[in-house]
Amino acid sequence: MRTPTTFEQTRAPLPVRLLNRLGRPFVNRKYSANELIDLAKQRSGRDDFGGGEFFEPLSRLLESCYREARLNVVGKLALRADVVRTLCNRLALVQDRQSHSDIATQEIRAPVFIVGLPRSGTTLLHILLATDPENRAPLTWEVMTPSPPTNKDRHRRIAQAQKNLAKLRWLAPTFHHVHAMGAELPQECVSLMSPTYLSDQFDTMFNVPTYRAWFLQQDLRPAYEFHRRFLQHLQHRHRATRWVLKAPAHMFAARTLLSIYPDARFIQTHRDPIDALASVSSLIAILRRVFSEHVDLAQIGRDAVDYWTEALTNFLRERDRLAPERVIDISYSDIRRDAIAAVRRIYEHFGWPFSLEIEQRMRGVLAEQSQNENGNHRYHPSQFGLDSRERFAAYCERFGLAERENVVAAFVSNAER
């Protein structure tokens, strides 16, 4: 008898199912961008968004969500709450920048970006590198509540982030098997760009094909300019020798990223593309099921192949123009086999000192991650129609990725993330 996949095991708690069924007549309002903007102004007591370039992306996102995403009650409530929270954060960031003149003078020098196919060890590398005091990563709590740009109310803000993450754990009981969550863990860059509403974070949460098609054709420079301003804001609170950042989606807009960060360095992780895309497709399906009862697995798989094929092509074209010392390749299998050895290679490549104290910190984090792992992420490529590596042939040949084994299902641990 086949073991159920994690997606098949994903089911909301009974109170949530009842809310989604009984609350439909009462939660059916569709909000416009102007209405949510006014609500954010009222809630925050501020009115300066620092420019209106976000208005069209937000409007398109809302239209696509209400017309295509088939949101349940939880989805509608979450959409409204997330948009208002993000708008309030944007208002706070603008006011803080005006109140603290030295934020704008913060220099972001030679940031390091962890990229690669999703589910290829990027998150674990990010977590490990963030344990080094010389490295600075955006932390979940400070991205959720970035204002004020100081340590004021730090413990309260961390506690609030923990509560928010606990809500997600309750809504999606299997999600923590798939992705590491923690208020004081590093956060992915897509959250730093979400206040522009030019972020693939929304496409991950909701089925929004019209917004997605429009988003993929946009110049993402406003999103990366905002990303830099967000880093300056966080650096005002706490600085270190270097920023270590992470988002597989950076590969899609590599040229734009380099126009904002011309001295950027990259760690690119590599994994068999079918295994990686099956895993990220499972993650997307599990997350979307929180917000909708209608999840099209085949569509998620097709979209993943299209997007990541183009992302790899874009990134490899740009990285081939960079000096070799600015990029290092790390395989997923090496991360799973010996994560500390993989990290040591990164330090040697970039000429960073790797002390016994840093190694012990990282080993402690690995042990903690292992203890917190409450289960395995189960998925199968056939769920998502992923049965051919043909479109990734050149990538696989270049980086020596062997033919994948024909397995019934994949059972993976925190190293995947």
HUBEL-V639504 format. One line per field, one symbol per residue. ss: DSSP state (a for helix, b for strand, c for the rest). phi: phi as a letter, one per 40 degrees, with the letter a starting at -180 (. if undefined). burial: # if it has 16 or more other C-alpha atoms within 10 Angstrom, else .. Layout:
# HUBEL-V639504
ss->???
phi->???
burial->???
This chain:
# HUBEL-V639504
ss->cccccaaaaccccaaaaaaaaaccccccccccaaaaaaaaaaaacccccccccaaaaaaaaaaaaaaaccbcaaaaaaaaaaaaaaaaaaaaaaaaaaacaaaaaccccccbbbbbcccccaaaaaaaaaccccbbccbaaaaacccccccccaaaaaaaaaaaaaaaaaacccaaaccccccccbcccaaaaaaaccccaaaaacccaaaaaaacccccaaaaaaaaaaaaaaaaaccccbbbbbcaaaaaaaaaaaaaccccbbbbbbccaaaaaaaaaaaaaaaaaaabccccaaaaaaaaaaaaaaaaaaaaaaaccccaaabbbbbaaaaaacaaaaaaaaaaaacccccaaaaaaaaaaaaaaaaaccccbbbcaaaacccccaaaaaaaaacccccccccccbbbcaaac
phi->.cccccccccaccddccccccccdcbbbcbccdcccccccccccgbabcghbccccdcccccdccccbcfccccccccccccccccccccdccccccccbcccccccbbfcbbcbhdcgbgcccdcccccccdcbbbccdccccbcbccbcdfdccccccccccccccdccbccccccacbadbccbccdccccccgbacdccccbcbdccdccdcbcccddccccdccccdcccccabacacbbaadcdccbdccdcccbcbcbbbbcbadccccccccccdcccccccbacbbccccdccccccccccccdccccccccccdccbbbbcdcccccaccccccccccccgccbccccccdcccccccccccccibcbaadcdbgcbacdcbdcccccbgccdcccbcabbbbcccc
burial->....###..###...##..#............#..##..##.....#.#....#..##########..########..#...###############.....#..#.#.#######################.################.......##.###..#..#..#############.#########################.##..#....##################.#..################...#..#############################..#.#..##.###..##.##.##...#......###########..##.##.##...........##..#..##..#......######.##.#..#..#..##............##.######
